[in-house]
C-alpha cells in the first residue's frame, strides 16, 4: 500500500514539473541528454516509442486507480488533500525559481492546464451519467 501511495504522490507531481521544463511544447522529458535522444531514432521509431510510452502511462493510471478505489473513503479523501497540498507546494517552489516574465508565462500555462483538467473532468462526468442512463 505504501508503494502505491508513494507512486501516486510522485505521479501527481509530474505535470507540474513538466510545465516548468523549458522544452516548449514537446511532451518528452529530458532533452539532448535523454536516453532515447542518444539512440538516434528514426521518425517512425520515435512515433512508436511515444505510442508505447503513452500506453504505459495509461496502464499505470488504470492500475493506480484500481488500488485507489479499494481505499476507504476517509483515506482516499486524506490522500487527495495531501496530494493537492504537495502539488501546490511544488508549484510555489517552481514559481519562486522563475523570473517575473517566466512566472507570468508559467501562470498562464498553469491556468490553461487547469481549464483542460476541469473540462476533462466535466466530460468524464457527462460520459459516466450517459452510460448510467443507457
Buried (B, 14 or more C-beta within 10 A) or exposed (E): EEEBBEBBBEBBBEBBEBBBEEEEEEEBEEEEEEEBEEEEEEEEEBEEBEEEBEEEEEEEEEEBEEBBEEBEEEEEEEBEEBBEEBBEEBBEEBBEEBEEEBBEEBEEEBEEBEEEEEEEEEEEEEEEEEEEEE
